[in-house]
């Protein structure tokens, strides 16, 4: 119960990594505010998790600053404070680089990058007002530094998110606020089970993952819990990559037959 008496917000919490983070932080003692744009899935997740006295849900589209600010206000109104902010909400379109439209690009940047920036800003403002520090965790990706052209807007947004993490870490260190990132590899979520595997191919994904398997959402949640805890009290500005060894292995490209 290392987070007993603390309050955590998790965006994109209706499913996948976000839900796993909410469950783990709850298990570790925190009161948890689950935010998502999908109200139906959000309500289902909260009902399945249980503990209504310690779980609060808020419909939030992180692409809009007003909704992010309202989320912070709702969390404080419900539990009195904010100690941990997990900017997890994100979207990814799997498509050819030349097929990316302005609408897709703008929406991806608004959710993934703008959402993380203003989520970090709003959380920091509340934490500074409280005067007791806090931790902000931004959900990045191995694609922040790897070149996968099939998810170009997503990869670009995550590269920018890493700079949100590092610049905010320096800005808020004087206030005792740590800002860190988590960059998962290929994690077996609803999104990965569908379009991602069918597009990339199971064997291709596993062939570039030294541990030879997909990660589980709970494994990412455990890293988030560690980074949010006092066990990581001297870590800020860094993004940690639980990826099964993928970042240290070079990609391969098809070889043309001569």
C-alpha positions, 0 to 999 in steps of 0.5 A: 500500500505504498500509495495509501492516501494518494490520488492518481489520474490515469487517462485512456484508462478504459482498456489496455495499458491504461486500465492495467495502470489504474488497477495496479495503482489501486492495488498499491493503495492509491485512490484512482481517477480513470479518464477516457473518451469511451464512456461505455468502456470506462463504466464497464472497466470501473464496474469490473474493478470495483471499489467505488469508494476509491475509483472515480471516472471522468469522461475526457478527451485529452485533445481539449485543454478545457476537458483536461483541466476539468479532469484535474478539478474533478479528481481534486473535488473527489479525493482532495488532492493529486499526487500521480498523473499518468498521461496514457491516452493515445491513438495510432493509425496503421497506414502507408506514410503517403496515405496520412491525411491532415485530419489523421495527423492533426488528431494524432498530435492533438491526443498524443502530444498536445494531450500529454503536454497540457496534462503535464501542465495541469497536473503540475499546477495542481501539485505546485499549489499543494506544495508537496511534490508529485510524479507525472508519468508520460506513456511513450513508445519504442517508436519514439526512437525507432523508424516504423513508417507504418505508424508515422504520426504516432511515432512522431508524436511519441518522439515529441512526448519524450521532450515533454517529459525531459523539459517538464522534468527540468521545469518542475524539479524545483517544486519536487515534481518528478516527470518520467516516461515509459516506452513500451514495446509490443504489448498484448492490448486490444489494439495490438491483437487486431490491426497491428498484428495483422499488418506487421505479422506475428513472426515479424514482431517476435523476430525483432523481440529478443525475449521472444514474446509479447509484453503484458499490460500488467508488466507496463503497469508495474514499471509505472508503479515503480516510477511513481513510487519513492523507490524511483525518487532520484529518477526524473526526465528519463523514459524507461523502455520495457520492450523485451530487448527490442530497442537494442536489436537492429531492424531488418529490411527485405533484401531484393533478389538480384 
